[in-house]
Amino acid sequence: MAALLVLIPSCLPAARAADAGFAHRAEVQSFIQQLVTHDKFDKAYLERLFDKAQPQPAVIAAMKRPAEALPWYKYRPIFLTEKRIREGVVFWKQHRAALERAQKAYGVPPQVVTAIIGVETFYGRRMGSYPVFDTLATLGFDYPPRADYFRRQLAQFLLLARQEGIDPLKPKGSYAGAMGQGQFMPGSYRHYAVDFDGNGERDLWNDPVDAIGSVANYLARHGWQAGGFVAVPARVKGKGYERLSSSVKPQLTPKMLAAAGVRPGRALPAEGRYALVGLQLRQDSEYWVTGRNFYVITRYNASALYAMAVYQLSEAIEQAYRHPAGAAEAAGKHAP
């Protein structure tokens, strides 16, 4: 706190103190000191950065209205479109060698990697326009519901910038501070991004090959099973299914599902573990039995809607890739 008193003289009017910038706030000074002590940052350098940071009220507004709060029948049409499927096929064809190499290295099929990049950034076209440093500072110090998380991500971002030689004030990203074609949060970027083309850089903004390898590595590191089960539509009978766990983490046996009146669209291996996911339609709900790989997709974004959109987009892209005239048909498959 002594440094704070030096930076803000006692004669400074209250209004000017309030406008002095992030660096002059007590909680920011404490955060800076932690980085100085634990990560050997230069204090003056960090104070200059935080003095330049601009609050981003728009990101707080966006955090309060995420797409994942929509019902499924409104969420799905955002991502399952003919154009997104068609462009997914183009992306697959353009980067077939890298996608096939990623499948060999990590076990994740090309359509799944393509679908994630398609959902996240429309194949690299929409990577976000918010300054990442400003965004994370705003969420870390002006958004109490998740302040601890975003402060950790802010620290990871500063470490990433130092590690990769990036000017922290230049990168742009999403309203949550996610970056690049795969929309990695800073901690994920540091721990899961790979230099998949071997040029000595991990560039998820400009290098689709690095993005492909990094998305596949992320899923593999979170437990993706090559050739494993993802999801199948199911019918429900009676009310027993309502007593099943609502978690997307697979922990139900086929016998448990059957006893609860759940009838998957195809037979499931008896030794497997599954979850039951309900998705809201306009008048009713649809149900899916999901497995380990579906759960892994939710490690990328902790939403069953997100994981289902990725899965259905991946299926549609693969169908259109194998059968070029089928993009419209693929978009309508499983439609609410």
N, C-alpha and C positions, 0 to 999 in steps of 0.2 A: 504494500500500500504506500510505502514511502515514495516509490517511483511515481505513483499516481499524483501525489501531492506536488512533486517537482514539476510534472508535466502540466498540471492545471493550477496556476497561481491562485491564491486565495482571493485576489482582487478581481478574478475573471467573473463577469456576470453569469448568473445561472443559465440564462438562455444560450449564451455562447458555449458554456460547458456542455450543455446538452447536444450541441451541434458539432462538438469537437472531433467526432469520428469514433470508429470502433476501438481504436488503440487506447483511448482514454477511459474506457469503461473498466471498472474493477474486475469483473469476471473475465474480460479479455486479457487484462494484465496478468491475471492468475494463469490463464491458459498459455500465454506467451512464456511465462516463467517455467511452466512445466516442460515446454518444448526446449527451452534453453538448458534446463537441468538434465532432462532425460535423453534428448536427441541432439544436443550440442549445436543448436541453432544460435545464430547471432541475434541478440535481443534488439539491437537498433534496426537490423534488417526486417525483422518481424513487425516492429512498430511502424516502419515505413509502409509495409504492405497493408497493415490494418488501417492505417490512416487513409489509404487510397481506396479501401473497400467501400462500396456503395450499398446501402440497404436495398433489398429487392422485395417490396411488399407483394408483388405479383406472385412470387413463389409461395408465399404463405397462403394466399388465396387459392392457388392451384393445389396445394397440399390438402386443403379442406374439401376439394371436390374431385377426387381421383376417379378415373374411368372405372376402376374395379368396384366402385360403389354402385354402379349401374346393375340392373337385372340382366340376366343372360340374353334375353331377347333383344335388348338394346346394345349390349356389349359386343355380341358376335358380329353384327353387320359392320362394325368399325373395321374389323380385320379380315373377315372372310368376304372379299370382293373379287370380282373377275380381274381387276387391274392388279391387285396385290398377288394373286395367283399367277397371272401372266408374267409379271415382273420377277416373281420368284423363279419361274422356269428360266427366264433370261439370265438371272444371277447364277443359277445352277450350271447352265451351259457355259457361261463366261469363266466360271471358277471350278469347273469339274475336276481338274487335276488336284487342286488344293482340297476340295471337299472329299475326294476319294482318299487322299493321303491322310486327312483328319480322321476318316472312318477307320483306316488301318491302324492309326496311332492310338485312337481313343475309343473306338467302338461306337461312335455316334453317327448315325446315317446322315447323308447329305441333306435330305429333306427337313430334318429336325433343325440342323444348324441354320439352314436357309430360312426356315420359318421364324426362328428366334430373331435373326437379323431383320427379317421382314416385318415382324410385329414391332420390334424396338425402334427401328429407324427407317422403315421402307427402303431397305437395302442400301443404307448409307446416305439417303437423300435428306433425312430429317433428324439430325443429331442434336438439335436443341440450340437455342440462341441466348441462353442465360450465362453470364460469366460465372464459371464454376466457383471461383474463390468467393465472390460476392454472395452467391447462392448459399454456399455452405456456412459462411459467416452469419448470414441472416437467419438460417434455420438453426444454427448452433446457439445463437444468442438471443434470438427474438421469437423462437417457436418452442415454448416450454414443453409441449407434449412429447417431443422427441429430441430435445436439446442434447442429451447425453450421446445419443447415436450420431447426430450430425457433428458434434464436436469431435468425436472419434474419427469420423470420415474427413473432417477438416484437417486433423493432424495427419491422417494417411495421405491426403492430397498434397500437403506440404512436403512430406517425406518422398512421395512419388515425384514431385516436381524437382526436388534436389537430386534424386536418384537418376532421373531420366534427362536432366538438363533442360527442363521446361520452365519458361517464365510463368509463375503462378497466376499472373493477371491476364494471360492470353486465352487459355482454353475456354470453350463454350460447351454447354451441356444442357441437360434437362432441368426442369424446375426442382428436381431433387438432388441435382449435382452428379447425375450419371453421365458417362462420357463415351464418345466413340460410337462406332457402328454397332457394337453389341451393348452399348449403354451400361458399362461397368461402373459401379461405385468405386471411389478411390482405393478402398481396401481390397476389393476384388481385382482391380487393375494391378495392384502391387503383387498380389499373391497368385493370380491365375492367368494373367496375360502372358503370351509367349511370342517369341520372335520366330514365327512359323516359316518365314521365307529366308531366314538366316542372314539378313543384311545388317545385323548388329543393333537393331532398334525394335522396340515393341510399340508400334504405332497403330493404335486402334481407330484413329481418326481418318487417316489417309491410305491405309494399307488393308484392303479386304482380305488378303491372305493371312495377315496377323489376326484379324478379327475372326476369321473362320477357325483357325487353330485355337484361339483363346476361348471362344464359346465352347468348342468341343472339349477342351481341357477342363473348363469349369464344370461342365456336366459330368465328365468322367471322374473328376476329383470329388464330386458330391454323390457318387455311387451309381452312375448310369451303367446299366447292364446291356452289353451288346446283344442284340436280338431279343431283348426282354420285352415283356408285356407292358403296354401303356394303358389302354382303356378299351372298353366295349360297352355299347348301349345295353341297358337292362330294363326289365319290366318289374314292377312291384305289385304285390297282392296283399290285401289286408292292411293292417297298421303296425305289424311287427317291425318293419324296417325303421320306423320312427324311433325305436329304442336303440338302434345301432349307433356307434360312435360317429360323430360328424367330422372327425379328423381326417385329413387327406393322407395321413401316414398309414401305410398298409398294415393292418393288424387283424383283419377278419379272415377266417377260413371259408372255403366254399360251403362247408356244412353250416357255419353260422349264418351265411347269407341265405342259404336255402331255408333254414329254419325260420328266418325273418320274412320269408316271402319274396325274396329277391331272385329273379330269374335272368342271369346274364344271357346275352345274345349268342354266346357259344360256350362250350365246356371249358372250365378253367382247371389248370393243373392242381391236383389235390394238395400238394405240398406248398403251394404259394400262399402269400398273404395279400389281402386286398383292402380297398376302401370303397365306400359308397358315396358318390357325389350327386347331389341334387342341384339342378339348374332351373332357375325360374323362367317360365314362359308367360305369355300374356294371361292365360286363363288357368294354367296348370303348371306342372314341373316335369322335366325329363330327368332320367336317372342313368348314371354310368357306373360301372364297376371299374375301378382304376387300380393300377399296380405300382411297383417300385419306380419305374421310369417316369410315370406321371408325377409322383411325389418329388422326384429329382428336379423336374421342371419347375415345381413350386419353390425350390431352393433359389432359383433365379429371380422369381417374383412370387411372394407368398400369397398367391391367389389361385383358387381353383378355376376361376374364370380365365385368368391369364394362361394357365397350363392347358386348359381345354382349347382356347383359341390357337395356341401354338400347335397342339396336336392336330386339330382339324385342318389348320392351314397347311401343316406338313403333309397330311394325307391328300389334300387337294392339289398341292404342288406336285407331289409324286404322280398322282393320276394324270395331271395335265402334261407332265414331263414325258410320261410313258405313252400317253394318247393325246397328241397336240390339239385335237379339236375339242377337248373336253373341259375347258376352263369354266364355262358357264355351268355345266353339269356339276363340276367339282365344287363350285361355290355354293350350290344349293344342297349338297349332300349334308345330311344331319341338320338342315336348317330348322329352326324352331317353327 
